[in-house]
C-alpha cells in the first residue's frame, strides 16, 4: 500500500509541471487526496465493509469534488489533474499510469447489475470534460480528446475526438517509453475536413463530367478508424 501511495505521488509530480515539491502535492492536490481516499475505500469494500466504504467515498467526494465508487478498480500511477467534477462508476477499471483531467466521466449505460462501465488501458490520457460511457475498452496508449463522447471500444494507440467520438489512427505509435501523450492541441476538425472533402468531391465530379478526371474522397475505413496523412496524429 505504501509503495502504491508513493507511486501516486511521484506520478503527480512527473506529470504536472506546476508541481514544486512532494510536500506541496501531498497537502494541496485534491486529485491525489481523492485517489488516496479511494484506495482506503476500495480496501474497505473488498473486506465487505460496504456501508463504511460508501460513507468514506461520500466524504471524499464532499472534500475533493471527485466521485469514485469504492468498487471501481484503479491501477498504480493514476493522476487526476485539477480533479473537479470527475466521476468514476462502480464497474469501471482504470489501468496504470492513466492521466485524467477535470470533468471526466467514466459512466454506465445500463440499469442492470452487470459490467456497465468502461475499462481503460494503461498510459491512457483522458482530456477535460470527456465522457466514456458503457462497458467498452479503451486500448493502451490512447488519448481521448477534451469533451469527446466515447461510446464504442477504442483500439490501442488511437486518438479519439468529437461527439460521438471518432477514432483516429496515429502516424507514429505512442511507445511505452514515451512520455504521457498530453498534446490536446493537436486535434483535427473531422467535421470541417469532411465538409471540405465533400466540396472537393463535388468539384472533381464536375471535372470528371467535363474532363474525365478521376475523383478521390476522404472517408473512414470500414473499421470506423480515420487514417491517412490528413487525419494521422
ABEGO torsion letter per residue (X at the ends): XAAAAAAAAAAAAAABAABABAAAAAAABAAAAAAAAAAAAAAAAAAGBAAAAAAAAAAAAAAAGBBBBAABBBBBGBBBBGGBGBBBBAABBBBBGBBBBBGBBBBBABABBBBABBBBBBGBBBBBGBBBBEBBBBBBGBBBBBGBBBABBBBBGBBBBEOBBBBBBBABBBBAABBBBABAABBBBAAAAAAAAAAAAAAAAAAAAAAGBBBBBBBBBAAGBBBEAAABX
